[in-house]
């Protein structure tokens, strides 16, 4: 839906779509880019693709689109980097001078290369830092292990030295010098490997080591208190420092392979305590240096991203506009002279002057020697449908468009939906207390709409915000019908006057109709509060709401049929007037219009006639006497005449139309492509979409079967659709009874205990039940039922909905497109 600015367009008219025209633009190649740019700012032309037979790579501006796509990729990269850093693109009001696309392309390339290099260097430094941090942990934990082992060995030596000669000490080798020299070939070298292994894999790591070496290793593990940043993945992982002692090269190779398989990071370690302290000092110094370097790199990266963010929105808009312009230029065909581009597209008639002005400005600004040519083409092709809506009417139009987009200049149900949709909702939802709650919730969206429209809301909130004016009208109508039903959270109030009924005597204490007599004037507006709580409340309200539902349904269906008359008159389709509109009006009103009249007469006269009996015997025994069910003189004759007219209207709808269409086709068989003025729009609309097949083949059997289906559908639908409107009564009854149950069985029950805690709990339960069930679920239920009544019962009487939307080339729509 377009929303042109105020002052540039004629007054809005929602009844019929805007008159459209197929225009041809012949634009010199030197001003084509600027012309398309100005037309994109205007947003009132839907271009046709004149190169549909070409693939995207064969088109003229494929290289420029590829360049724009590459720039868009770089901008997405920048946006991702900024979002990771927590920076937001600046939306400054000061617009800088927009440079050329080539300059931006070079600038983006340089910035991307610099940012990629900074990221790569930062990743390398961070990996080195993480490796050194792990190495420092290994030095501490393994050093502690060696220190503990050495201390325990010295203690054992001191203990054993008391039992041995004083000459022996820890430095004396276990084997004598001679034994060691003679058995040097049998000596086994003991080695060890240190590193870190993920704690989740430590048990499996230990088990595999034991099995692979047949238990010929000694493993010692120590848990690291804090999670460690893994140098490879960059994630924080809980790890254990391990040290594995082994003997022999084969065992060493097995241990190395197992470490590699388990993702254990290995680090070198020395047994010499002095060297250990020296290595710890060196590692600590290098960590400090790396930290300083990384921090400096992050500051530099942050400054670079800050610079990018200041111009990001401007670049992004420019690149998206350029890409959209070149996409549109690719839809244009090149003249044989290679000097002009030819464009075709749909445009509203009122926009002719604006389009011509945009073309003139493009010619002038590009210093072209040749002006662009604007001309209107005559075609039989069906134009797109374009309704100019505002923020109030757009949501109602979307409800109609969800059923089907209106055919070009077909009567638009959206005009009536603005009133009938919230009203039928309110008939089912009538409670002015609930209506006020709904109104307050909606006013929040309406008052803060400027702020909320610029924010990203969730799916449900986005949908609710988009339909805020629909919900606002639904709330206002619910308050109105709530006053009619006299219900405030199921409670009646004497708002407009005292009740018309008074007690006959002092014994009249219970809330029933027994003992009540009419002592005052009739209650001026809505249902008298005395009915609520009385024994006859349900029979009275059921009778009232059921009859009201039939009246509303018959009125809305009549409105739909009347709209079909205006459609036929607008399209100069006399066959539809004489052989569709008139018999449909006779059939519907001969049966259900008559029922509506009987309901009104019964209300006005206070008669006790049984309308069920009247309608059933009108069909089964039309000639029998009516007796006590007679509501007016001449009722029997009237019923016979209406029944006869209803029976005649069925073949009236079925038979003449196909034969008249056949006669028209035969009479015009030798003529040119001009469309038949009196053809059925619904039957012949397919011919309007194709202007290359000449005369459509007239299949009489298809036309007759279609008309037969249409007639049966209307006759059966007249009954089923009228019955369908009884949902107004059913939903209203359900809403009222649920509200009563929550009030009496929750709130009053809690009040009766005279306990503050129970009262608070009961109040909370009542609030949650009211909000969750009555204000959310019942609102959704009534909304869906009102939607069905409009789509099926109302719109199928006249609305074809087989058109297609007008999607103009507009830069304003780029904001709503996802990358």
Secondary structure, DSSP 8 states (H G I E B T S, - for coil): -B---TTSS-----SS---EEEEEEEEEHHHHHHHHHHHHHHT-EEE--TTTTS-GGGSTTHHHHHHHHHHHHHHHHHHHHHHHHT------SS------HHHHHHHHHHHHHHHHHHHHHHHHHHHHHHHHHHHHHHHHHHHHHHHHHHHHHHHHHHHHHTTS-TT--TTS-SS-HHHHHHTGGG---EEEEEEEEEGGGHHHHHHHHHHHTTT--EEEEEE-SS-EE-TTT--EE-EEEEEEEEESHHHHHHHHHHHHHTT-EEE---S-HHHHHHHHHHHHHHHHHHHHHHHHHHHHHHHHHHHHHHHHHHHHHHHHHHHHHHHHHTTSEE-TTSSEEEEEEEEEGGGHHHHHHHHHHHHHHTT-SS--EEEEE---S---B--B--TTTHHHHHHHHHH----TT---THHHHHHHHHHHHHHHH--HHHHHHHHHHHHHHHHTHHHHHTS---HHHHHHHHTHHHHHHHHHHHHHHHHHHT-BTTB----SS--SEEESSTT--SSSSTTEEE-S---SSSS-GGGTTSTTHHHHHHHHHHHHHHHHHHHHHHHHHHHHHHHHHHTT-HHHIIIIIHHHHHHHIIIIIHHHHHHHHHHHHT----HHHHHHHHHH-TTS--GGG--STTHHHHHHHHHHHHHHHHHHHHHHHHHHHHHHHHHTTTS-S---TTS-HHHHHHHHT-SSS-S----HHHHHHHHHHHHHHHHHHHHHHHHHTTHHHHHHHHHHHHHHHHIIIIIIHHHTTT-HHHHHHHHHHHHHHIIIIIIIIHHHHHHHHHHHIIIIIIGGGT------B-----GGGGGGS--
